[in-house]
Amino acid sequence: MEHPASHVESHWRTQLRNRIIQASSLLEILLSGLVLIGLLLSAVPLIRWMPGLLIDGNEVEIRTFLERSLDIVIGIEFIKMLAKHSPGSSLEVLLYAIARHLVVGHDSALENLLSVGAIALIFIVRKYFFVPAFGAHLPDGHLAPDLSPAQSGIHWLHPEPETEPGEDDK
């Protein structure tokens, strides 16, 4: 026999867990909004530097422009990662961060080789080890609310049964 107090406690824990999840989702959205506002504000200097790049684009100005613009791209990918909650978006953030380090960094040949190797490793992971449906289900087995079956990769895991032509007419 199950004790009635344990059922109430279980219901209370479930409600508390759901409230915490809702609060963390709200905080995540607020953080995404703040990052987006910061990215929009940081784009203003880029726009002001554009005429200077056309007239007298020296190496320092071009480098600063590239650094700032790649930082904005990484920030945009970070917002996408927070919105999508998918492993693929996390890999994209890592890919852009490593590419930024490779493009604007003044590193040794060994550090550049390691960066290229890291990028190659990300592509290998995406090609051979990446499971699109990872994170597509909640612990209770239901589909995650932020992913459609096409986004989660589930449509190819459980394909629709094919019918023979004319079977529908019977």
Disulfide bonds with the S-S distance in Angstrom:
none
